[in-house]
Structure formats: C-alpha cells, structure tokens
C-alpha cells in the first residue's frame, strides 16, 4: 500500500551518462580541420572518422561522421596537390631503401583512391542501402581509407650524397 503523505518523488527516467565512445565521437565531430593541417594530420583525421564509423550503429552519428569524413577527404584533395612541407619530406625519407617494400597493394594513384573513398562516403550519406549493403560499403570504405593512409605515409624518398631521390630512382618532383 502506498503512503500518500510521502515527500519522495518517484523518478521513472534513468540517467544515462555518455559512454566513452559517445564522448570520443562528440570530440571527433567538434575537432576543427582545414587548410592549416598538414597531409599527415588530414590523413589521421580521415582514419579517426572511418574508425568511429565502422564501430557505430547510430544513424545520426553515422551521418555526422560521414559528413565530416567527406569534408576531410575534400581537404585532402587540396593537400594532395600542394608541395610537401620539409618536415613531411623528412618523415618520408629513408637512408637505404628497397623499392619493393614500400609500394602499396593498389596501383591506383592517391587522388583516384581518395575519389573512391569520397564516392563511398556519398553513397553512405544517401542512405539507400539495405543494412547488409551499408555494412559492406562501410567495410570497404574503412579498408580503402586505411590503404590510402598507409600508402601516403610510406617512405618515398632516399637520402643520397647528391640529395633526395625517389625510392624508384626518379628525380624528386616536389609533389607526392
């Protein structure tokens, strides 16, 4: 029997604190990026967004992550056309290289691979797939972004007595 003179108010809602994943996604979605970032920072942003996307089932968060990933891929488009800054050339330079060890698994150039990633992201934003198709497209996007990141962060230059040369032996053109 309930006591009618009670001062205790029953609360039916349950307080749910955001999970670590939700906090990480919120932080990721608020992180600014743009032309002030270098190539590696942009690649890291792309990788963080696709990592969060592959682990997420919330439609709203997936849409937000796809939108941010698409924006990061557009910033990457500009970065791919710009000359590499000296600090990145240094990170992409080795003293001795074996050319076969640094070639990515795809023979596609980085701009085409970036376009593939953008196309898959746009496809996910359209939300016209079945849940199974969405899972496959997201998985493919995850794989392609990671291939792109690995390829662009792989050593490209060899330091010689005559200066820098490409690992393949070509002269350094100044653009990746």
Secondary structure, DSSP 8 states (H G I E B T S, - for coil): ---TT--------------HHHHHHHHHHH---STTS-HHHHHHHHHHHHHHHHT---HHHHHHHHHHHHHHHHHHHHHHHS---HHHHHHTEESS--GGGS--S--S-HHHHHHHHHHHHHHHHHT-S-HHHHHHHHHHHHHHHHHHHHHHHS--EEEETTEEEETTS-B--S--
